[in-house]
Amino acid sequence: HTHERQYRAYGPEPAQNRQSKVQIRYRDGTIALLSYAYLMEVICTSHQFVSLIYTNCVITLEGRHLTVLVELLQDDKIRWLQCFNAARFDEAAEGESVITQITRQSMRDFLAGEEQ
């Protein structure tokens, strides 16, 4: 791996073919695989928030310059999404996509939060 400390919010740049799953790399090193087949909706309320609504859970990405992810997700072109961790990566360049937090909620918890 060259540029081991170079941060990228997603990869590869972008995938040539459709991916069947997206890998979620959390800040703590946890990795989850989620199938595009169960991705029901993507909601982008601003360049700082993108929510991936799956049949069983909701993955919320927080950061900056995340709007670019929407079109790539629409075409199943993202193989992995990665949370920034200052201990592992150098600061991303100005204008680059950065995911500062990834949270996962069960669908039940997400819907309960919507009602409040």
C-alpha positions in Angstrom: 0.0 0.0 0.0 1.4 3.3 -1.0 0.1 6.5 0.7 -0.9 4.4 3.8 -1.8 7.5 5.7 -3.7 9.2 2.9 -7.4 9.3 3.8 -10.2 8.5 1.4 -13.9 8.6 2.4 -14.9 6.0 -0.2 -13.4 3.7 -2.8 -12.3 2.7 -5.2 -12.3 5.7 -7.4 -15.2 4.9 -8.4 -15.6 1.2 -9.1 -15.8 0.3 -12.8 -18.6 -2.2 -12.3 -21.6 -2.5 -10.0 -20.8 -3.8 -6.5 -23.0 -6.3 -4.7 -22.0 -5.1 -1.2 -20.6 -2.0 0.5 -18.1 -2.4 3.2 -18.5 0.1 6.1 -15.3 0.8 8.0 -16.0 2.4 11.4 -13.5 4.5 13.3 -12.8 1.8 15.9 -11.8 -0.7 13.2 -15.1 -2.6 13.0 -16.0 -3.6 9.5 -19.5 -4.4 8.3 -20.7 -5.6 4.9 -24.1 -4.5 3.7 -25.8 -5.7 0.6 -26.9 -3.1 -2.0 -30.0 -5.3 -2.6 -31.3 -4.2 0.9 -30.5 -0.5 0.4 -34.0 1.0 0.1 -33.3 4.7 0.2 -30.4 7.3 0.4 -31.2 10.6 2.0 -28.8 13.5 1.8 -30.1 16.5 3.7 -26.9 18.6 3.2 -23.3 17.9 2.2 -22.7 17.0 5.9 -25.3 14.2 6.3 -26.1 11.1 4.3 -28.3 8.4 5.6 -28.5 4.9 4.0 -31.8 3.3 4.8 -31.6 -0.5 4.7 -34.5 -2.9 5.4 -33.1 -3.7 8.9 -31.0 -0.7 9.9 -30.0 2.9 9.1 -26.4 3.9 8.5 -25.8 7.6 9.0 -22.7 9.3 7.6 -21.6 12.7 9.0 -18.8 14.8 7.6 -18.3 17.2 4.7 -18.5 17.1 0.9 -20.6 13.9 1.1 -23.0 14.8 -1.7 -20.8 13.0 -4.3 -21.6 9.7 -2.6 -25.3 9.9 -3.6 -24.8 9.3 -7.3 -22.1 6.7 -6.7 -24.5 4.8 -4.3 -27.3 5.1 -6.9 -25.2 3.2 -9.4 -23.8 0.7 -6.8 -20.3 2.0 -7.5 -19.0 2.3 -3.9 -17.1 -0.7 -2.5 -16.2 0.8 0.8 -17.0 3.8 3.0 -14.4 4.7 5.7 -14.6 6.9 8.8 -11.7 9.3 9.3 -9.4 8.5 12.2 -6.7 11.0 13.0 -4.5 8.3 14.5 -4.4 6.4 11.2 -4.7 9.1 8.5 -3.4 12.4 7.6 -5.9 15.3 7.3 -7.9 15.1 4.0 -7.2 17.9 1.4 -9.5 20.9 1.3 -12.7 20.1 -0.7 -12.2 16.3 -0.4 -15.0 14.1 1.0 -14.5 13.3 4.7 -16.7 11.0 6.9 -16.2 12.1 10.5 -18.7 9.7 12.0 -20.6 6.6 11.0 -23.5 5.5 13.2 -25.8 2.4 12.8 -29.3 2.3 14.2 -31.7 -0.6 14.1 -34.8 0.2 12.1 -36.9 0.1 15.3 -34.7 2.7 17.0 -34.6 4.9 13.9 -38.4 4.8 13.6 -38.8 5.5 17.4 -36.6 8.5 17.0 -38.7 9.8 14.1 -41.8 9.8 16.3 -40.3 11.9 19.1 
